[in-house]
């Protein structure tokens, strides 16, 4: 049992493992839910816990027996219904961190870096302290100086402003997988989602956009200036950027294409010319393409690139010059596993598999899916009538189009879950 007076800072608690009484991990803490009270400190009513399957559920703090370094112990009674924030509730990580507040002692403006909750008699947790970072104003306070203050020492904590920053969340997303960060972004209110998106780097935002439902993608892109939106599209895989542009009004789409770098825009325009559910509409124009004289060592270095997804990294496409799509004549493919079985000084032309048919750009999605399944492939070349490589279709892109449009949002939890305790 947590002792009276125990203090926990929420930003440090985020990511902590949650265990049942038998020591089995049931999830990880993602946030703390506060209930503001008019004449008392805000009441911490529960934790938002992410359980397997990326589901987020509500765990009342009355069912938490201990919060210690590196672990939270629960009674083991978990409600599996997806967490839905109520209008009277505030999320510490999702809404309060990076909020601007004013110090009532006149020492200036500050930004909230963390919120502390403390255990009280009667099994209640309440918010009592803030860690704040000064913003350069006030009496001899240097910009960047941090200080711990009481909630009564500030004003504006529960008053959201359009200018509210989101830098801390953006920094935290650097350590997360894009799909997990996208899940968090999807669950935010619209205004907060746009604030966080604005704070992300172009590369971060591009990776996360590729994992978001289409409605969220369109909303975020519409909220960015044309030049910033074009920069983000350039960081996306050409096929993903194309899919997103297809959802935009023609005027906005044309503006973005005009603002993109000519080379990046040319790739996207080429993909837009194909039907959405055809090999040409599904393909990326940036697979790993090398000449036959390339050494296995150099080829392995290419597939180690961080920007490649696993499917594209599994296969090197061997062609005659030019090596940019559309390439010279297609020779064949070399799979990653085969390269690992041969000396690094050998050329990939010596181990190339020429028994690869490929598909034409107008090949329908159903046929592409059958080809991938029949030959146990992760990626399939798309060739023109002269057997020049135009691009490649990966299995993840096929799945994206075979699954229902709302597959990222489907809630497959039991419908009879109990309400909050």
Secondary structure, DSSP 8 states (H G I E B T S, - for coil): ---TT-EEEHHHHTT-EEE-TTS-EEEEEEEEEEEEETTEEEEEEEEEEEETTTEEEEEEGGGEEEEETTEEEE-S----SB----TTEEEIIIIITT-EEEETTTTEEEEEEEEEEEEETTTEEEEEEEEEEE-S-SSS--TT-EEEEEGGGEE-TT---TT---HHHHHHHTTS-HHHHHHHHHHS-HHHHHHHHHHS-HHHHHHHHTTS-HHHHHHHHHTS-HHHHHHHHHHS-HHHHHHHHHTS-HHHHHHHHHHS-HHHHHHHHHHHTS-TTBHHHH-BS-SEEE-TT-BHHHHHHHHT-TTS-HHHHTEEEEESS--SSS-SBEEEEEEHHHHHTS-TTSBGGGS-B-----B-TT-BHHHHHHHHHHTT-SEEEEE-TT-BEEEEEEHHHHHHHHS-TTTTT---S-TT-----
